[in-house]
Amino acid sequence: MKKLRFPGPRQLWADCCERVRHLRLRGSLEAYADGELTGARRAQLAAHVARCWVCSGSLQTLRLVKASLRTSPRRHPQSLGAVRILRYAEQMAAVHHPQGAHRTGRRPRRRRSDEATS
C-alpha cells in the first residue's frame, strides 16, 4: 500500500497565502471587468484571472450580464402607489363582482332554445 503524503508547513503556508491573495483579488473583479483598474493592480489581476478558472468563469459571467443589461430596453418600475391602487381596485372588483355573478345585478335572460326544452 502506498503511503499518503501530506503537504509540509511550507506548502500549507504557500497555499494559505495563495488563498488570501485569491480572496483579495476576487473583490476587485468587478472593477477589472469595468476597466476601472490601472497599472500594477490591473496586471496582477489579469495574471490571476489567467491561471484561476474560478475567477475567469466569474469574470466571463459578469461581462455577459453587463453586456445583456446594456442592450436590454430600459424599463421603469411602477410606483408603489400605482401598484397599491391597482391591487385595491382588483380586490374591490372581486368583492363586488364575484366570479360567475353578473354585473347588471339581474338574472341572465334565458335563451329561446333553453325555454323550448324546459
C-alpha positions as CSV (number, residue, x, y, z in Angstrom):
1,M,0.0,0.0,0.0
2,K,1.3,3.4,-0.9
3,K,1.8,5.9,1.8
4,L,-0.2,9.2,1.6
5,R,1.9,12.3,1.5
6,F,0.6,15.3,3.3
7,P,1.9,18.8,2.4
8,G,4.6,20.2,4.7
9,P,4.4,23.5,6.5
10,R,5.9,25.5,3.6
11,Q,3.3,24.1,1.2
12,L,0.5,24.8,3.6
13,W,1.8,28.4,4.1
14,A,2.0,28.9,0.3
15,D,-1.5,27.5,-0.2
16,C,-2.8,29.8,2.6
17,C,-1.1,32.9,1.0
18,E,-2.5,32.0,-2.4
19,R,-6.0,31.6,-0.9
20,V,-5.8,35.0,0.8
21,R,-4.4,36.6,-2.5
22,H,-7.3,34.9,-4.4
23,L,-9.9,36.4,-2.0
24,R,-8.4,39.9,-2.2
25,L,-8.2,39.8,-6.0
26,R,-11.7,38.4,-6.3
27,G,-13.0,41.6,-4.6
28,S,-11.6,43.7,-7.5
29,L,-13.0,41.5,-10.2
30,E,-16.0,43.9,-10.9
31,A,-13.7,46.9,-11.2
32,Y,-11.5,44.9,-13.5
33,A,-14.5,44.0,-15.7
34,D,-15.5,47.7,-15.9
35,G,-11.9,48.7,-16.8
36,E,-11.5,50.8,-13.7
37,L,-8.2,49.3,-12.6
38,T,-4.9,50.7,-13.9
39,G,-1.2,49.9,-13.6
40,A,0.1,47.1,-11.4
41,R,-3.2,46.2,-9.9
42,R,-4.7,45.5,-13.4
43,A,-1.7,43.4,-14.4
44,Q,-1.8,41.5,-11.1
45,L,-5.5,40.7,-11.6
46,A,-5.0,39.8,-15.3
47,A,-2.3,37.3,-14.3
48,H,-4.6,35.8,-11.6
49,V,-7.6,35.5,-13.9
50,A,-5.3,33.8,-16.5
51,R,-4.5,31.0,-14.0
52,C,-7.6,30.8,-11.8
53,W,-10.5,29.1,-13.5
54,V,-13.0,30.2,-10.8
55,C,-12.2,33.9,-11.3
56,S,-12.1,33.6,-15.1
57,G,-15.5,32.0,-15.0
58,S,-16.9,34.7,-12.7
59,L,-15.3,37.4,-14.9
60,Q,-16.9,35.9,-18.0
61,T,-20.3,35.7,-16.4
62,L,-20.0,39.2,-15.1
63,R,-19.1,40.5,-18.6
64,L,-22.1,38.7,-20.1
65,V,-24.5,40.1,-17.5
66,K,-23.2,43.6,-18.0
67,A,-23.5,43.3,-21.8
68,S,-27.0,42.0,-21.6
69,L,-28.0,44.9,-19.3
70,R,-26.5,47.4,-21.7
71,T,-28.5,46.0,-24.6
72,S,-31.8,45.4,-22.8
73,P,-34.6,48.0,-23.1
74,R,-34.9,50.4,-20.2
75,R,-37.9,49.6,-18.1
76,H,-39.1,51.8,-15.3
77,P,-40.7,50.0,-12.3
78,Q,-44.2,51.1,-11.4
79,S,-44.5,53.4,-8.4
80,L,-45.6,51.8,-5.2
81,G,-48.7,54.0,-5.1
82,A,-49.8,52.7,-8.6
83,V,-49.2,49.1,-7.5
84,R,-51.3,49.6,-4.4
85,I,-54.1,51.3,-6.3
86,L,-54.3,48.5,-8.9
87,R,-54.3,45.9,-6.1
88,Y,-57.1,47.7,-4.3
89,A,-59.1,48.0,-7.5
90,E,-58.7,44.3,-8.1
91,Q,-59.8,43.5,-4.6
92,M,-62.8,45.8,-4.9
93,A,-63.8,44.2,-8.2
94,A,-63.5,40.7,-6.7
95,V,-65.7,41.7,-3.7
96,H,-68.4,43.5,-5.8
97,H,-68.4,41.1,-8.7
98,P,-67.6,37.6,-7.5
99,Q,-66.8,35.1,-10.2
100,G,-69.9,34.0,-12.0
101,A,-72.0,37.0,-10.9
102,H,-73.4,39.3,-13.5
103,R,-72.5,42.9,-13.4
104,T,-76.0,44.2,-14.2
105,G,-77.4,42.7,-11.0
106,R,-80.2,40.9,-12.9
107,R,-80.5,37.3,-13.6
108,P,-79.3,36.3,-17.1
109,R,-82.0,36.0,-19.7
110,R,-82.9,32.6,-20.9
111,R,-82.2,31.7,-24.4
112,R,-85.1,30.6,-26.6
113,S,-83.5,27.2,-27.0
114,D,-83.5,26.9,-23.2
115,E,-87.2,27.9,-23.0
116,A,-88.2,25.2,-25.5
117,T,-86.5,22.4,-23.6
118,S,-87.9,23.4,-20.2
